[in-house]
């Protein structure tokens, strides 16, 4: 079986972080990990995004981040943003994009855990899926990684992350939106490189 490269492991770790930040409010442990990041300025947009995320974490308190998360994604009846592929790609929840995700997850031998209530086209779930399939380079060919990304994340994730940066109730999550937007743009370029 082909070993995952250090670059692949880094990509998977970023997807894990995004999945964690977008699936549940950032706890003190995650905030501290972000505060402790070592970021070396190099003039690249992704590096500047990491610096903004680090600064946002340094200024954040876990209880404020939890309140912000609830206002953004849960709210009373609905949060300010709706973080589902179906909403962005089809205009409705539980639409064809969700069915397509479920079909592709089944083809990968994956299914939703029994205790998870969010549909599989939630941005956090899609990031977590990428985090799982990237290191499985021997079992999941690069072409399937690329296909999953291009079908289920690329059409809308950049828009979602831009909306997150512009959300009225966003503070800490504005920086999350920035790192997400920059990372998705990098991934788009990465998947367009010749095999």
trRosetta pair geometry for C-beta under 8 A, 3 or more apart (Angstrom, degrees):
i j d omega theta_ij theta_ji phi_ij phi_ji
1 137 7.8 127 170 79 84 73
1 138 3.1 3 -159 -118 84 177
1 139 7.1 -4 -138 -38 120 77
2 137 4.6 -80 93 109 112 109
2 138 4.5 167 32 -74 71 81
3 137 7.4 11 98 53 15 126
3 138 8.0 26 -48 -40 27 111
4 8 4.2 -126 -171 92 92 132
4 9 5.5 113 126 -56 122 82
4 12 7.4 -9 -172 -13 150 140
4 134 6.9 76 -133 134 127 76
4 135 4.2 -48 -61 -138 155 67
4 136 7.9 7 -66 -21 113 19
4 137 5.4 152 -88 -6 67 117
5 8 4.6 102 51 3 75 100
5 9 7.1 -137 95 -4 42 84
5 137 8.0 62 -6 -39 76 159
6 9 5.6 -53 -148 36 35 112
6 10 6.4 37 153 -21 66 103
7 10 5.7 -53 -150 35 32 112
7 11 6.4 34 151 -19 64 104
8 11 5.6 -52 -148 36 33 113
8 12 6.3 33 153 -19 65 106
8 134 5.2 179 -173 162 91 101
8 135 6.3 137 137 -91 113 54
8 137 6.5 -39 -146 -52 168 125
9 12 5.6 -53 -148 37 32 113
9 13 6.3 35 152 -22 65 105
9 134 8.0 167 -84 121 27 117
9 135 6.5 55 -95 -94 67 103
10 13 5.6 -54 -148 35 32 112
10 14 6.6 32 153 -19 65 102
11 14 5.9 -55 -153 33 32 110
11 15 6.6 30 150 -16 64 104
11 130 7.9 -89 145 150 98 110
11 134 5.6 -150 96 -157 110 158
11 187 7.4 114 -148 -99 117 99
11 190 7.8 -168 -103 129 141 174
12 15 5.7 -55 -152 38 34 112
12 16 6.4 40 148 -24 66 102
12 130 7.4 -161 -117 129 61 74
12 131 4.7 102 -165 -146 75 63
12 132 7.9 135 -146 -35 111 16
12 134 4.2 -158 -75 72 98 132
12 135 5.3 10 -70 -38 164 96
13 16 5.4 -47 -148 31 35 116
13 17 6.5 37 152 -19 64 102
13 131 7.5 103 -68 -133 17 106
14 17 5.6 -51 -150 36 34 112
14 18 6.4 32 153 -16 66 105
14 183 5.7 -171 155 -137 138 143
15 18 5.7 -53 -143 40 33 109
15 19 6.1 36 155 -21 65 107
15 127 4.6 -175 -166 -177 78 79
15 128 7.0 165 148 -82 98 22
15 130 4.4 -133 -137 90 155 106
15 131 3.8 -164 98 -63 114 87
15 134 7.0 147 17 -6 145 138
16 19 5.7 -57 -148 38 27 113
16 20 6.2 27 154 -19 64 108
16 127 7.6 -179 -68 143 15 100
16 128 7.1 67 -112 -112 52 64
16 131 4.5 113 -61 -132 73 151
17 20 5.7 -57 -148 37 29 111
17 21 6.2 23 158 -15 66 109
17 30 8.0 143 -143 -152 82 110
18 21 5.8 -57 -142 40 30 107
18 22 5.9 9 165 -2 66 116
18 123 7.8 -87 152 147 105 99
18 124 7.5 -162 130 -117 70 60
18 127 4.4 -128 95 -150 106 155
18 176 7.6 135 -127 -170 72 95
18 179 7.6 -153 -88 107 99 106
18 180 5.7 113 -129 -101 124 96
18 183 7.1 -138 -59 69 141 157
19 22 6.3 -71 -140 49 22 97
19 23 5.6 16 165 -20 64 122
19 124 4.7 99 -153 -166 61 70
19 125 7.3 102 -138 -69 105 15
19 127 3.8 -163 -65 95 84 110
19 128 3.9 112 -139 -58 154 80
19 131 6.2 -87 -6 -7 141 138
20 23 6.1 -60 -131 37 21 107
20 24 6.9 -44 -172 45 58 90
20 26 7.6 79 130 -102 94 72
20 30 6.4 -170 133 -112 129 142
20 124 7.6 138 -35 -147 12 109
21 26 5.6 3 -122 -70 77 103
21 30 7.1 172 -83 166 80 146
21 124 8.0 -162 69 -107 49 103
21 173 7.8 156 163 -116 108 82
21 176 5.2 -165 148 -133 141 133
22 73 7.8 143 -167 -84 67 152
22 83 6.4 -180 -178 -169 114 159
22 122 7.8 170 132 153 108 95
22 123 5.1 -72 154 97 152 107
22 124 4.0 -165 97 -74 95 92
22 127 6.7 103 44 16 130 144
22 176 7.2 161 -66 162 84 135
22 180 7.9 73 -56 -88 131 144
23 118 7.7 -138 -137 19 86 159
23 122 7.4 91 -104 129 80 130
23 124 3.4 143 -66 -176 86 156
23 125 7.4 109 -96 -50 113 58
23 128 7.3 38 -52 -41 143 126
24 27 7.8 3 120 -33 112 92
24 69 7.5 33 168 179 33 158
25 62 7.4 103 138 -173 113 74
25 65 5.4 136 -173 121 101 89
25 66 3.9 65 175 -105 170 64
25 68 7.8 123 -126 62 107 76
25 69 3.9 -145 -91 13 89 157
25 70 7.4 -22 -64 -34 124 77
26 30 4.4 -121 -159 89 86 129
26 31 5.4 108 141 -57 116 84
26 34 7.7 -10 -166 -5 143 138
26 57 7.7 -99 145 -115 153 94
26 60 7.5 36 83 126 130 151
26 62 7.0 -126 104 -126 72 74
26 65 4.9 -60 55 153 94 150
26 69 7.6 169 6 -58 68 131
26 172 7.1 -121 34 142 135 144
27 30 5.3 97 53 11 68 99
27 31 7.1 -129 102 -3 35 92
27 62 5.7 22 -159 -139 40 127
28 31 5.5 -56 -144 41 33 113
28 32 6.1 35 156 -22 67 105
28 62 4.4 -61 -61 -54 76 140
29 32 5.9 -54 -148 35 27 110
29 33 6.5 31 151 -21 62 104
30 33 5.6 -51 -149 33 34 114
30 34 6.5 31 152 -16 65 105
31 34 5.7 -57 -152 38 32 110
31 35 6.3 37 149 -24 66 105
31 57 4.7 171 -157 -159 70 95
31 60 5.7 -129 -134 85 130 114
31 62 6.1 -131 -4 -77 144 82
31 65 6.9 -162 -74 -18 126 159
32 35 5.4 -49 -145 33 36 115
32 36 6.3 26 157 -13 66 110
32 57 7.8 -165 -57 165 15 121
33 36 6.0 -65 -149 42 28 107
33 37 7.5 58 147 -54 59 79
34 37 5.8 -15 -161 -23 40 113
34 53 5.9 -100 -162 142 122 95
34 54 5.8 -163 161 -107 80 53
34 56 7.9 -41 141 75 140 82
34 57 3.6 171 100 -65 121 167
35 54 6.5 114 -120 -161 30 75
35 57 4.8 -136 -59 117 71 114
35 58 5.0 116 -121 -81 97 73
37 50 6.4 -137 146 174 152 106
37 53 7.7 44 11 93 158 101
37 54 4.9 -115 50 -93 120 117
39 47 6.3 140 -172 -166 101 81
39 50 4.8 176 -114 115 129 116
39 51 5.2 -178 125 -77 156 73
39 54 5.9 -131 -8 -18 137 151
40 47 7.3 -63 79 -148 53 130
41 47 6.2 132 -131 142 40 131
41 48 7.8 52 -130 -79 84 67
41 51 7.0 29 -87 -66 86 141
42 47 5.1 136 39 -27 89 169
43 47 7.3 45 47 54 25 134
44 47 4.4 90 65 5 90 105
44 48 7.0 -159 94 -5 47 85
45 48 5.6 -55 -149 38 35 112
45 49 6.3 40 151 -24 67 103
45 182 5.4 -162 123 -124 100 121
46 49 5.4 -51 -151 33 34 116
46 50 6.7 37 150 -20 64 99
46 179 7.7 73 -153 -140 68 67
46 182 4.5 162 -99 154 68 129
46 183 6.9 97 -128 -74 110 59
46 186 6.1 29 -76 -51 139 138
47 50 5.6 -49 -152 33 36 111
47 51 6.6 39 148 -20 64 102
48 51 5.4 -50 -151 34 36 115
48 52 6.5 38 150 -20 66 101
49 52 5.6 -50 -149 35 34 112
49 53 6.4 34 151 -19 65 104
49 175 7.5 145 -170 -167 68 72
49 178 4.6 -165 -135 133 98 99
49 179 4.4 147 151 -91 115 61
49 181 7.7 -157 -117 61 145 83
49 182 4.4 -145 -20 9 161 152
49 183 7.9 -140 104 -33 154 80
50 53 5.6 -53 -147 37 34 111
50 54 6.3 37 153 -21 66 105
50 179 6.4 84 -77 -109 52 115
51 54 5.7 -53 -148 36 31 113
51 55 6.4 30 154 -17 65 106
52 55 5.7 -55 -147 39 31 111
52 56 6.2 34 153 -21 65 106
52 175 4.5 -165 131 -128 94 102
52 178 5.6 -6 83 79 145 153
52 179 7.5 -163 70 -49 101 89
53 56 5.6 -51 -144 36 31 113
53 57 6.4 33 154 -20 64 104
53 175 4.3 156 -93 153 55 117
53 176 6.7 91 -116 -76 106 48
53 178 7.2 -154 -55 70 88 105
53 179 5.0 10 -52 -41 136 135
54 57 5.8 -55 -150 35 30 111
54 58 6.5 31 151 -21 64 105
55 58 5.6 -53 -149 34 33 114
55 59 6.4 19 156 -9 66 109
55 175 7.3 -171 65 -102 82 150
56 59 6.0 -66 -149 44 29 103
56 60 6.0 33 153 -33 66 115
56 171 7.5 158 -150 138 106 68
56 172 4.8 130 166 -135 113 62
56 174 7.2 -171 -108 63 143 83
56 175 3.7 -145 -12 4 153 152
56 176 7.8 -121 97 -30 157 70
57 60 5.5 -57 -138 29 30 116
57 172 7.2 82 -80 -144 47 109
57 175 7.8 -116 -29 89 72 152
59 172 7.8 -167 80 -89 90 86
60 64 6.1 -146 -160 75 74 113
60 65 5.2 51 179 -58 127 110
60 171 7.6 147 -99 113 98 107
60 172 4.5 49 -94 -90 137 129
61 64 4.6 81 62 9 88 107
61 65 7.0 -162 86 -9 42 87
62 65 5.6 -56 -146 37 33 112
62 66 6.4 36 154 -23 66 104
63 66 5.6 -48 -148 32 33 114
63 67 6.6 34 153 -17 63 103
64 67 5.7 -52 -150 36 34 110
64 68 6.3 36 150 -19 66 107
64 171 7.5 -45 149 70 114 141
64 172 7.4 126 111 -19 98 125
65 68 5.5 -53 -146 38 32 114
65 69 6.2 40 152 -25 65 103
65 172 5.0 -26 -109 41 93 160
65 173 7.9 130 -148 -44 81 86
66 69 5.6 -49 -146 32 31 115
66 70 6.5 30 154 -17 62 104
67 70 5.8 -54 -151 36 31 111
67 71 6.4 29 153 -17 65 107
68 71 5.8 -56 -148 38 31 109
68 72 6.1 26 156 -17 66 111
68 169 6.2 170 -145 148 72 94
68 170 6.8 88 -173 -124 116 38
68 171 5.7 -107 -111 33 147 96
68 172 5.9 137 73 35 162 101
68 173 5.9 -175 141 -7 122 113
69 72 5.9 -63 -147 40 26 108
69 73 6.0 -29 176 27 65 113
69 74 7.4 41 130 1 72 106
69 173 7.1 139 -86 -61 62 133
70 73 7.1 -79 -125 55 18 75
70 74 4.6 -47 -150 49 62 119
70 75 6.9 145 154 -56 67 37
70 79 7.2 -157 162 -101 35 112
71 74 7.7 -8 -32 52 13 76
71 75 6.1 61 -147 -84 36 80
71 79 6.4 108 142 -143 28 91
71 80 6.3 24 145 -14 75 111
71 169 4.1 -124 124 167 130 157
72 75 7.8 -155 59 -44 12 95
72 79 5.1 28 121 176 29 129
72 80 5.2 -54 -131 43 45 105
72 81 5.5 -4 178 24 81 105
72 164 7.3 46 -161 -133 134 84
72 167 5.9 51 -121 154 99 162
72 169 5.7 -155 -68 87 73 115
72 170 6.3 68 -93 -79 125 79
72 173 5.8 -25 -59 60 166 169
73 79 4.2 143 134 13 2 172
73 80 7.9 -40 -50 42 33 70
73 81 6.2 -30 -88 69 62 90
73 83 6.0 -16 -124 -5 107 122
74 78 8.0 -136 167 -156 25 20
74 79 5.0 58 25 -59 23 110
75 78 5.2 -8 71 97 127 30
75 79 3.9 166 -11 -89 105 44
75 80 6.6 137 -59 -27 134 56
78 82 6.9 -20 -169 -81 113 98
79 82 7.3 158 65 -74 87 52
80 167 5.2 108 118 -154 139 114
80 168 6.6 -151 -136 42 149 88
80 169 5.4 177 -21 23 151 118
81 160 7.2 101 -175 -155 129 83
81 163 5.8 133 -116 125 119 120
81 164 6.3 -3 -69 -87 167 71
81 167 5.9 -65 -41 -93 114 134
82 87 4.4 -142 113 -164 122 176
82 93 7.2 -104 179 -74 131 105
83 87 8.0 72 60 41 7 134
83 122 5.7 49 108 -157 98 72
83 123 4.4 -80 175 6 107 112
83 124 7.2 51 131 -12 140 83
83 160 6.2 86 -130 -158 71 134
84 87 4.5 90 71 2 93 105
84 88 7.2 -179 92 -1 51 85
84 93 5.8 54 81 -120 158 82
84 98 7.5 -10 -179 -72 114 107
84 119 6.3 41 -129 69 125 121
84 121 5.1 69 -165 103 81 98
84 122 5.7 -39 -95 -91 74 51
84 123 7.5 -115 -79 -27 27 74
85 88 5.9 -66 -148 45 35 103
85 89 5.5 4 168 3 75 119
85 97 4.4 -135 123 141 106 138
85 98 7.0 157 71 -66 101 62
85 101 6.8 128 50 -47 147 133
85 121 3.8 -102 35 -178 105 113
85 123 7.6 139 -47 -72 76 63
85 126 6.9 95 -43 -52 123 146
85 152 6.1 -52 -104 -164 162 70
85 153 7.8 -84 -94 -88 121 39
85 155 7.7 76 -152 72 100 105
85 156 5.7 148 -132 52 68 144
86 89 6.4 -67 -127 51 22 92
86 90 5.1 -36 -167 38 65 116
86 92 6.2 -55 152 91 104 56
86 93 5.4 95 93 -139 128 31
86 94 6.1 144 130 4 173 15
86 95 4.1 144 -159 36 111 89
86 96 7.3 144 -123 50 93 47
86 97 4.5 -169 -86 57 61 108
86 98 4.8 -19 -57 -30 127 98
86 119 7.4 -20 3 114 129 152
86 121 5.3 101 -20 89 87 156
87 90 7.4 -44 -82 57 9 73
87 91 6.9 16 -161 -152 43 12
87 92 6.9 -113 -102 98 53 8
87 93 5.7 3 -66 -75 91 67
88 155 7.5 151 118 115 112 89
88 156 3.5 111 116 -152 142 139
88 159 5.9 148 -152 81 129 130
88 160 6.2 -73 -73 -59 149 98
89 95 7.7 -159 83 83 88 124
89 96 8.0 -102 109 76 114 91
89 97 4.6 100 65 -59 136 146
89 155 5.6 54 -99 114 113 132
89 156 5.4 -98 -54 -47 87 135
90 95 3.8 -137 91 106 155 153
90 96 5.7 143 -84 38 147 90
90 97 5.6 -155 -17 -6 115 105
91 95 7.5 58 57 -31 58 166
92 95 4.5 106 78 -55 95 125
93 98 7.9 45 176 -36 55 141
93 119 7.3 157 -174 8 95 154
94 98 5.6 -52 -137 30 36 158
94 119 6.4 -149 -87 -92 72 155
95 98 6.2 113 55 12 41 100
95 99 7.6 -83 131 -1 34 97
96 99 5.4 -55 -148 37 40 113
96 100 6.2 41 155 -22 71 104
97 100 5.5 -53 -147 35 34 114
97 101 6.5 38 153 -21 65 101
97 121 5.5 92 121 -125 99 153
97 152 7.3 132 -173 -124 97 71
98 101 5.6 -50 -149 33 34 112
98 102 6.4 34 153 -18 65 105
98 119 5.3 -38 -132 173 129 131
98 120 6.5 122 -153 57 80 85
98 121 4.5 -103 -96 -10 72 130
99 102 5.7 -54 -149 37 32 112
99 103 6.3 34 152 -21 65 106
100 103 5.6 -52 -147 35 32 113
100 104 6.4 26 156 -13 65 107
100 151 6.7 -128 147 160 130 121
100 152 7.2 -167 109 -85 107 94
101 104 6.0 -62 -149 41 29 106
101 105 6.1 30 154 -20 66 108
101 120 4.7 -177 122 110 127 111
101 121 4.8 -178 -5 -75 156 85
101 126 7.2 -83 -130 -90 132 98
101 152 5.5 97 -96 -121 94 130
102 105 5.7 -53 -143 37 29 112
102 106 6.4 32 156 -20 63 105
102 120 5.8 132 -74 43 73 147
103 106 5.8 -54 -152 34 29 112
103 107 6.6 29 150 -19 62 105
104 107 5.5 -50 -147 35 36 114
104 108 6.5 31 153 -13 65 105
104 147 7.9 -162 -137 120 133 105
104 148 6.1 151 159 -110 142 88
104 151 7.0 150 -60 88 159 144
104 152 7.1 -130 54 -45 154 133
105 108 5.7 -60 -151 42 34 108
105 110 4.4 -87 -172 80 86 99
105 111 6.5 125 135 -88 117 39
105 112 7.8 47 137 -41 160 70
105 120 6.2 -85 -25 -170 153 153
105 129 6.9 -89 -101 -123 100 136
106 109 7.6 45 -177 -75 33 20
106 110 7.4 -105 -72 59 24 56
106 111 6.9 45 -92 -80 68 86
108 129 8.0 104 73 -164 163 108
108 133 6.6 -60 -150 -94 143 123
108 140 6.6 18 -135 -104 105 120
108 144 7.4 143 -92 164 102 135
108 148 7.9 26 -56 -83 140 136
110 129 6.9 135 119 -127 167 99
110 132 7.3 110 -100 103 143 152
112 116 5.2 -125 -178 73 97 121
112 120 5.7 -117 -70 -72 112 103
112 125 7.9 -18 -109 -143 95 138
113 116 4.6 89 63 -6 88 109
116 125 7.7 109 176 -98 143 119
118 122 4.4 0 156 -31 127 152
118 124 7.4 37 101 58 162 112
118 125 6.3 -166 104 -39 117 125
119 122 6.0 135 72 -32 66 88
119 125 7.7 -133 107 22 45 157
120 125 5.2 -140 -152 136 47 150
120 126 7.7 99 159 -64 66 72
120 129 8.0 61 -172 -51 96 136
121 125 7.1 -2 5 69 5 124
121 126 6.7 26 -150 -52 41 114
121 152 7.1 -134 -126 -157 83 102
122 125 4.4 84 61 7 90 107
122 126 7.0 -167 85 -7 45 85
123 126 5.8 -58 -147 38 31 110
123 127 6.4 32 155 -18 66 106
123 157 6.6 126 -131 -120 105 88
123 160 5.9 -169 -84 135 141 161
124 127 5.8 -55 -149 37 31 111
124 128 6.3 31 153 -18 65 107
125 128 5.6 -54 -147 38 32 112
125 129 6.4 37 152 -24 64 103
126 129 5.5 -47 -148 31 33 114
126 130 6.7 35 153 -17 63 101
126 152 5.5 -163 -134 137 125 115
126 153 5.4 160 152 -78 134 98
126 157 7.6 -135 99 -82 141 120
127 130 5.8 -53 -153 36 34 111
127 131 6.4 37 149 -21 65 105
127 153 7.9 103 -72 -108 61 133
128 131 5.4 -52 -149 34 35 116
128 132 6.6 34 152 -20 65 103
129 132 5.7 -56 -152 34 33 110
129 133 6.3 14 159 -7 69 110
129 148 6.9 -131 127 170 120 140
129 152 8.0 -14 74 100 144 151
130 133 6.2 -63 -138 44 30 98
130 134 6.0 39 165 -34 67 106
130 145 7.4 85 -140 -154 78 88
130 148 6.9 177 -89 111 78 124
130 149 6.6 68 -106 -83 122 92
130 153 7.2 5 -52 -37 135 152
131 134 6.4 -44 -139 20 22 113
132 135 7.5 -79 -175 36 27 94
132 136 7.0 10 148 -11 64 121
133 136 5.5 -69 -152 41 44 113
133 140 4.5 -79 -163 100 94 169
133 144 7.2 -112 179 112 136 104
133 145 5.7 175 122 -99 115 84
133 148 6.6 74 61 30 162 162
134 137 7.5 -2 168 -59 43 82
134 145 6.1 84 -96 -127 61 134
136 139 4.3 -51 172 54 106 106
136 140 4.4 63 98 14 109 104
137 140 6.9 -63 -104 65 21 70
137 141 7.7 52 -167 -122 56 29
137 142 6.9 16 -140 -60 90 78
140 144 5.1 -111 -175 79 83 130
140 145 6.2 100 133 -54 110 84
141 144 5.1 98 62 4 75 98
141 145 7.4 -132 106 -2 44 85
142 145 5.4 -50 -152 33 40 115
142 146 6.2 38 151 -18 69 105
142 195 6.4 143 90 -127 141 103
143 146 5.6 -52 -146 39 32 113
143 147 6.2 35 152 -22 64 106
143 195 7.6 -16 -66 -92 88 136
144 147 5.4 -48 -140 37 34 114
144 148 6.2 38 157 -22 65 102
145 148 6.0 -58 -152 34 27 108
145 149 6.4 22 153 -14 64 109
145 191 7.7 -145 113 -108 91 110
146 149 5.8 -59 -148 40 30 110
146 150 5.9 22 159 -15 67 113
146 191 4.4 145 -127 -152 95 112
147 150 5.9 -58 -138 42 27 107
147 151 5.9 16 165 -12 65 115
148 151 6.2 -66 -143 43 22 103
148 152 5.7 -28 178 24 63 119
148 153 7.7 41 133 0 70 103
149 152 7.0 -79 -124 53 14 80
149 153 5.1 -46 -153 45 58 117
149 154 5.8 69 147 -33 76 102
149 187 6.1 -132 -162 153 144 123
149 188 8.0 -163 146 -86 122 55
149 191 5.8 -156 81 -67 141 158
150 153 7.8 -13 -43 52 11 77
150 154 4.9 -14 -128 20 41 140
150 155 7.9 69 172 -33 48 83
150 191 6.6 -162 -56 136 100 152
151 154 7.7 58 9 34 18 99
151 155 7.6 -12 -173 -9 23 115
152 155 7.9 -72 -158 25 5 101
153 156 7.4 -114 -168 55 30 71
153 157 4.4 6 -176 -27 78 135
153 184 6.7 -145 152 -130 109 109
153 187 7.7 -16 108 104 136 146
154 157 6.6 -34 -86 24 17 106
154 158 7.6 15 -159 -10 47 105
154 184 7.1 160 -109 -176 56 103
154 187 7.7 -137 -84 104 93 107
154 188 5.7 115 -126 -97 112 99
154 191 8.0 -101 -70 54 138 148
156 159 5.2 -60 -159 42 57 114
156 160 5.9 58 146 -25 83 103
157 160 5.5 -53 -147 36 35 114
157 161 6.2 31 157 -16 68 105
157 180 7.0 -123 167 164 99 106
157 184 4.7 -172 106 -114 119 149
158 161 5.9 -55 -144 39 30 107
158 162 6.3 33 154 -19 64 106
158 181 5.7 80 -142 -136 69 77
158 184 5.0 -156 -71 102 79 140
158 185 6.7 84 -105 -61 121 79
158 188 8.0 -7 -51 -36 129 139
159 162 5.7 -56 -149 37 30 112
159 163 6.3 32 152 -19 65 105
160 163 5.6 -55 -150 36 31 112
160 164 6.4 35 150 -24 65 103
160 180 7.7 -65 96 130 93 140
161 164 5.4 -46 -147 31 36 117
161 165 6.7 39 152 -20 62 100
161 177 4.6 151 -171 -161 67 70
161 178 7.5 163 168 -57 107 14
161 180 3.8 -157 -113 98 130 111
161 181 3.8 -173 114 -60 131 79
161 184 6.4 -178 3 7 146 135
162 165 5.8 -52 -154 33 34 111
162 166 6.5 16 153 -6 65 111
162 177 6.9 146 -74 174 11 116
162 181 5.8 90 -60 -99 68 134
163 166 5.8 -69 -148 47 33 102
163 167 6.4 58 151 -55 68 89
163 177 7.5 -137 71 -137 45 136
164 167 5.7 -25 -149 -10 33 119
164 170 6.0 124 174 -98 62 151
164 173 5.7 -101 -180 148 106 101
164 174 7.0 178 136 -108 77 37
164 176 6.6 -75 147 89 140 91
164 177 3.2 -174 93 -89 107 122
164 180 7.0 40 50 48 146 139
165 170 6.8 -141 -136 106 17 159
165 174 5.1 78 -136 -153 57 72
165 177 3.8 -154 -51 107 74 137
165 178 5.7 92 -96 -59 122 73
165 181 7.0 -29 -27 -19 132 139
166 170 7.6 77 71 31 18 137
167 170 3.9 95 70 -20 102 112
167 173 7.1 -15 54 96 133 118
167 174 7.4 -146 47 -82 87 78
167 177 7.7 165 7 -49 105 152
170 173 4.5 -101 -140 76 95 96
170 174 4.4 123 137 -57 115 79
170 177 6.8 1 -161 -10 155 133
171 174 6.2 -44 -164 0 10 108
172 175 6.3 -58 -175 32 44 106
172 176 6.9 42 135 -17 72 106
173 176 4.6 -43 -147 35 54 120
173 177 6.2 63 150 -24 71 95
174 177 5.7 -50 -155 33 31 114
174 178 6.7 33 146 -21 62 103
175 178 5.4 -48 -148 32 37 115
175 179 6.6 32 155 -14 67 100
176 179 6.1 -54 -147 39 31 104
176 180 6.1 33 153 -20 64 111
177 180 5.6 -58 -144 40 29 114
177 181 6.2 30 158 -21 66 106
178 181 5.9 -53 -145 34 28 109
178 182 6.4 23 158 -13 63 108
179 182 5.9 -57 -147 41 32 109
179 183 6.0 31 156 -20 67 111
180 183 5.8 -58 -142 38 27 109
180 184 6.2 26 160 -18 65 107
181 184 6.1 -55 -146 36 27 108
181 185 6.5 28 155 -18 62 107
182 185 5.8 -57 -152 36 31 112
182 186 6.5 31 151 -18 65 105
183 186 5.6 -53 -150 36 34 112
183 187 6.3 35 152 -20 67 105
184 187 5.5 -52 -145 37 33 113
184 188 6.4 41 152 -25 64 101
185 188 5.7 -48 -151 30 32 115
185 189 6.8 29 152 -13 62 104
186 189 5.8 -58 -154 39 34 109
186 190 6.1 36 150 -23 68 108
187 190 5.3 -52 -142 36 34 116
187 191 6.2 27 161 -14 67 106
188 191 6.2 -60 -147 40 25 104
188 192 6.5 21 154 -18 61 111
189 192 5.7 -63 -149 36 32 110
189 193 7.1 47 152 -39 64 91
190 193 6.1 -40 -163 4 35 113
